[in-house]
Amino acid sequence: MTVAIQADRPDFLEIEGDESGLFDQAVPRALVHRAAISEVLLTGVRSGGGDRLRMGAQWSRGHSYYGAVAGRWHDPMLFAEAMRQAGLLLAHETLGIPLGFSFLTETMSFDIAEEGVQLGRGPAHVVLDVTLRDVVRRGGTVSGYAYDVVAHRNGRRVGSGSVGAKCVNPAVYRRLRGDYTEATPPRSLPAAISPELVGRTCEFDVVLAAETRDGARALRADPDHPVLFDHPVDHHPGMVLMEAARQAALDALRCPDGLLVGCDAEFHRYVEFDSPCLISTSGRHRAGPGREALSVAFHQGGAAVADCKVTVNAGAES
């Protein structure tokens, strides 16, 4: 073997333990409801027995939106997105829910350790142990389910989370949404809060308006954003709301380089495009060494549409 060939050996592909097969290639994008292959985070799945699945997820060091935080950590929102994709894969592969059904996330929570998202010399290979529970069936069709996720990296448990979701067939979804099935995002957006206040570098990535109304900021999300709107939708996606909660927390805490280490979200109803959704924070308190927690509320048309409890490592400690 020549020196040049020897130097090019793909040693970086080696994975500790017996999980290497989980990271060979992305799962089919249709099964995780992504249009762009680049946005598929899951890389493999195998049965864990009973209602359990083991999945692989790869977190890039340079994701186009969920990039490195403070140059030191993978963005924990990659964990949230991997959890979301895991639930869709589970629904289609284990529960037999057909493609074309619509899914509504009702609850999503996660926590992750700082060491679990530290940047390395390559992408992070994360093993997700997913446990299905609370399956609801109506007329033989699954209408709701929940699942728990435990994340391991390099053999160490680094985070956990849970999700509760409902699913409906296309005909029922059309009846539920009525005229909103044809809703499209507004092309005109309010001015954004300064990106540097919320850990961003350009307005395109900011989801909070600059103007405040009684201490609240309006949600703004550019419909041309290739990650926030990977494909056409008729309402603001849950991941947009979680990003808004993160940005609202960073602004309120005055720590744009803060690391999101926990989020507990409840989505009460669809957040529509046709009226302002106002975002406010409250209840700031200490949640451990270097950690601050607060509540983020979303209101639209005078009604609560979502709530998030957010925990941030405001001290940027490793």
VMD Tcl script that draws the C-alpha trace (Angstrom):
set ca {
  {0.00 0.00 0.00}
  {1.41 3.40 -0.97}
  {1.76 6.16 1.57}
  {-0.88 8.25 -0.25}
  {-3.45 5.46 -0.24}
  {-2.69 4.56 3.35}
  {-3.20 8.17 4.39}
  {-6.61 8.19 2.71}
  {-7.97 5.15 4.56}
  {-11.44 6.05 5.88}
  {-10.61 5.43 9.54}
  {-13.00 8.23 10.43}
  {-15.88 5.97 9.41}
  {-15.24 3.59 12.27}
  {-17.88 3.69 15.00}
  {-17.34 2.42 18.50}
  {-19.25 -0.72 19.45}
  {-21.51 -2.65 17.08}
  {-23.60 0.28 15.81}
  {-21.68 1.07 12.62}
  {-24.51 -0.19 10.44}
  {-26.78 2.51 11.82}
  {-24.76 5.28 10.17}
  {-24.18 4.11 6.61}
  {-26.81 6.15 4.77}
  {-29.81 8.40 5.26}
  {-33.23 6.80 5.60}
  {-35.72 7.52 2.78}
  {-36.70 11.18 3.02}
  {-40.41 10.46 2.50}
  {-40.48 8.47 5.75}
  {-39.38 11.52 7.77}
  {-41.35 14.08 5.73}
  {-38.38 15.99 4.35}
  {-38.12 17.26 0.79}
  {-34.38 17.90 0.91}
  {-32.13 14.90 1.40}
  {-29.70 17.21 3.19}
  {-32.29 17.70 5.95}
  {-32.62 13.98 6.74}
  {-30.83 13.36 10.05}
  {-31.68 9.70 10.59}
  {-29.23 7.21 9.12}
  {-30.49 3.76 10.08}
  {-33.01 1.79 12.09}
  {-33.24 -1.67 13.61}
  {-35.71 -3.42 15.86}
  {-35.02 -3.36 19.57}
  {-37.73 -5.91 20.35}
  {-41.38 -5.26 21.22}
  {-42.24 -1.59 20.97}
  {-38.62 -0.46 20.79}
  {-36.51 0.70 17.88}
  {-32.87 1.72 17.74}
  {-32.04 4.49 15.28}
  {-28.90 6.27 14.18}
  {-28.70 10.04 13.74}
  {-25.83 12.10 12.41}
  {-25.34 15.70 13.52}
  {-23.24 17.77 11.17}
  {-20.71 20.29 12.46}
  {-21.88 22.72 9.80}
  {-25.64 22.44 9.34}
  {-26.97 25.31 7.23}
  {-29.35 26.47 9.99}
  {-28.67 24.46 13.13}
  {-24.97 25.27 13.04}
  {-22.41 25.28 15.81}
  {-23.32 27.27 18.94}
  {-20.56 29.62 20.11}
  {-18.14 27.56 18.01}
  {-18.17 24.85 20.69}
  {-21.34 22.79 20.51}
  {-23.64 21.08 18.08}
  {-26.99 22.85 18.11}
  {-29.30 20.86 20.45}
  {-32.15 21.61 18.06}
  {-30.62 18.84 15.96}
  {-31.69 16.51 18.76}
  {-35.24 17.90 18.64}
  {-35.39 17.48 14.86}
  {-33.97 13.94 15.09}
  {-36.69 13.13 17.64}
  {-39.36 14.53 15.34}
  {-38.07 12.47 12.43}
  {-37.85 9.37 14.65}
  {-41.56 9.63 15.41}
  {-42.49 9.80 11.75}
  {-40.26 6.86 10.86}
  {-41.76 4.89 13.74}
  {-45.29 5.78 12.59}
  {-44.77 4.55 9.04}
  {-42.49 1.57 9.72}
  {-43.94 0.21 12.98}
  {-47.53 1.46 13.18}
  {-48.22 1.12 9.46}
  {-49.55 4.65 9.06}
  {-49.64 5.37 5.31}
  {-47.75 8.17 3.65}
  {-50.13 11.05 3.03}
  {-51.48 11.13 6.58}
  {-51.04 14.39 8.49}
  {-49.35 14.54 11.87}
  {-49.88 17.04 14.67}
  {-47.30 17.19 17.44}
  {-49.06 17.94 20.72}
  {-46.10 17.77 23.10}
  {-42.35 17.62 22.71}
  {-39.76 17.78 25.45}
  {-36.05 17.09 25.65}
  {-33.01 17.67 27.79}
  {-29.40 17.18 26.84}
  {-26.05 17.36 28.61}
  {-23.47 19.93 27.53}
  {-20.88 17.22 26.97}
  {-23.34 15.42 24.71}
  {-23.24 18.20 22.14}
  {-19.57 19.14 22.25}
  {-18.05 19.52 18.81}
  {-15.49 16.93 17.76}
  {-13.30 16.49 14.71}
  {-16.13 14.92 12.75}
  {-19.93 14.70 12.79}
  {-21.59 13.34 15.91}
  {-23.01 9.82 15.57}
  {-25.89 9.50 18.02}
  {-27.80 6.34 18.87}
  {-31.48 6.91 19.63}
  {-33.38 4.26 21.58}
  {-37.04 4.90 20.84}
  {-39.87 3.33 22.86}
  {-43.44 3.47 21.60}
  {-46.32 3.92 24.08}
  {-49.92 5.10 24.44}
  {-51.11 4.06 20.98}
  {-54.73 5.10 20.31}
  {-56.73 3.37 17.59}
  {-60.09 4.30 16.15}
  {-61.78 1.90 13.80}
  {-58.57 -0.06 13.43}
  {-56.57 3.02 12.43}
  {-53.98 4.67 14.62}
  {-55.06 8.18 15.58}
  {-52.48 8.98 18.24}
  {-49.32 7.75 19.90}
  {-46.43 8.80 22.08}
  {-42.80 7.76 22.33}
  {-39.76 8.23 24.50}
  {-36.22 8.73 23.24}
  {-32.89 8.14 24.97}
  {-29.77 9.40 23.18}
  {-26.30 7.88 23.50}
  {-23.07 9.20 22.04}
  {-19.84 7.23 22.19}
  {-21.55 4.77 24.52}
  {-22.66 7.42 27.04}
  {-26.20 8.56 27.69}
  {-26.32 12.25 26.78}
  {-30.00 13.16 26.54}
  {-33.63 12.09 26.59}
  {-36.99 13.30 25.41}
  {-40.59 12.44 24.66}
  {-43.20 13.30 22.04}
  {-46.97 12.98 21.84}
  {-48.66 13.17 18.43}
  {-51.94 12.70 16.61}
  {-52.40 11.60 13.01}
  {-55.34 11.89 10.61}
  {-56.07 10.71 7.11}
  {-56.22 13.23 4.25}
  {-60.03 13.44 4.16}
  {-60.31 14.13 7.89}
  {-57.52 16.69 7.69}
  {-59.33 18.58 4.95}
  {-62.48 18.68 7.09}
  {-60.54 19.83 10.16}
  {-58.69 22.58 8.34}
  {-61.41 23.76 5.98}
  {-60.26 26.78 4.00}
  {-56.94 26.74 5.84}
  {-55.78 23.78 3.77}
  {-54.99 26.34 1.06}
  {-53.28 28.79 3.44}
  {-49.91 30.15 2.41}
  {-47.34 32.11 4.42}
  {-47.27 35.91 4.09}
  {-44.68 37.28 1.68}
  {-44.29 40.48 3.67}
  {-42.60 40.16 7.06}
  {-42.10 42.62 9.91}
  {-38.58 43.85 10.56}
  {-36.49 41.35 12.49}
  {-34.89 41.78 15.86}
  {-31.13 42.28 15.51}
  {-29.69 38.84 14.65}
  {-26.78 39.20 17.10}
  {-29.26 39.36 19.99}
  {-30.59 35.87 19.30}
  {-27.48 33.96 18.24}
  {-27.88 34.53 14.50}
  {-25.86 36.35 11.87}
  {-28.54 37.35 9.34}
  {-32.19 38.44 9.38}
  {-33.16 35.53 7.12}
  {-32.65 33.17 10.09}
  {-34.47 35.30 12.67}
  {-38.02 34.35 13.68}
  {-38.81 37.26 16.04}
  {-40.00 40.74 15.07}
  {-38.14 43.81 16.29}
  {-41.25 45.67 17.42}
  {-42.75 44.80 20.80}
  {-46.39 44.94 21.84}
  {-46.83 45.01 25.60}
  {-43.51 43.20 25.94}
  {-44.32 40.58 23.28}
  {-42.78 40.10 19.85}
  {-44.54 38.78 16.76}
  {-43.49 35.54 15.13}
  {-41.90 36.06 11.72}
  {-40.59 33.27 9.53}
  {-39.51 33.62 5.93}
  {-41.46 31.15 3.75}
  {-38.45 30.92 1.43}
  {-36.26 29.53 4.21}
  {-35.05 26.11 3.03}
  {-34.93 24.59 6.52}
  {-37.82 26.21 8.38}
  {-40.04 25.58 5.35}
  {-38.49 22.50 3.78}
  {-41.79 21.89 1.95}
  {-45.14 23.71 1.62}
  {-47.33 23.72 4.75}
  {-50.59 25.43 5.72}
  {-49.51 26.61 9.21}
  {-46.36 27.43 11.16}
  {-44.55 24.14 11.95}
  {-43.79 23.15 15.51}
  {-40.05 23.35 14.91}
  {-40.47 27.02 13.95}
  {-42.24 27.64 17.26}
  {-39.48 25.87 19.21}
  {-36.86 27.96 17.42}
  {-38.88 31.08 18.29}
  {-38.95 29.97 21.93}
  {-35.18 29.51 21.87}
  {-34.59 32.93 20.30}
  {-37.03 34.61 22.72}
  {-35.16 33.03 25.64}
  {-31.75 34.14 24.37}
  {-33.06 37.67 23.94}
  {-34.69 37.78 27.39}
  {-31.59 36.34 29.06}
  {-29.24 38.64 27.13}
  {-27.04 35.69 26.21}
  {-27.00 35.20 22.42}
  {-24.34 32.48 22.75}
  {-26.36 30.55 25.33}
  {-26.77 26.81 24.82}
  {-30.29 25.39 24.80}
  {-30.17 22.37 27.15}
  {-33.87 21.73 27.73}
  {-37.24 22.48 26.21}
  {-40.74 21.34 27.21}
  {-43.29 22.38 24.59}
  {-47.06 22.04 24.35}
  {-48.87 22.87 21.13}
  {-52.54 23.62 21.77}
  {-53.73 24.49 18.27}
  {-52.49 25.31 14.78}
  {-50.61 28.59 14.52}
  {-52.05 30.20 11.41}
  {-50.46 32.51 8.87}
  {-53.28 35.07 8.71}
  {-52.85 36.90 12.04}
  {-49.97 37.85 14.32}
  {-48.72 35.26 16.80}
  {-47.32 37.12 19.82}
  {-44.48 35.66 21.87}
  {-43.72 36.65 25.46}
  {-41.44 35.39 28.23}
  {-41.92 35.17 31.97}
  {-40.89 33.32 35.11}
  {-37.13 33.53 34.78}
  {-35.35 31.50 37.47}
  {-32.07 29.70 38.20}
  {-32.14 26.07 37.11}
  {-28.68 24.91 38.23}
  {-25.06 26.03 37.88}
  {-24.84 28.36 34.90}
  {-28.40 27.54 33.87}
  {-31.41 29.82 33.53}
  {-34.99 28.78 32.81}
  {-38.05 30.70 31.71}
  {-41.46 30.23 30.15}
  {-42.32 31.30 26.62}
  {-45.99 31.81 25.70}
  {-47.52 32.03 22.22}
  {-50.85 33.81 21.73}
  {-52.86 34.30 18.54}
  {-56.24 35.96 18.30}
  {-56.31 36.33 22.07}
  {-55.94 32.58 22.68}
  {-52.98 30.55 23.91}
  {-51.70 28.44 21.02}
  {-48.45 27.07 22.48}
  {-46.24 27.16 25.57}
  {-42.58 26.28 26.04}
  {-40.45 25.99 29.15}
  {-36.87 26.65 28.06}
  {-33.60 26.02 29.90}
  {-30.39 27.65 28.69}
  {-26.80 27.31 29.78}
  {-26.33 31.04 30.01}
  {-22.82 30.75 31.36}
  {-21.64 28.85 28.27}
  {-19.91 26.27 30.47}
  {-18.60 23.02 29.00}
}
mol new
graphics top color blue
foreach p $ca { graphics top sphere $p radius 0.5 }
foreach p [lrange $ca 0 end-1] q [lrange $ca 1 end] { graphics top cylinder $p $q radius 0.2 }
display resetview
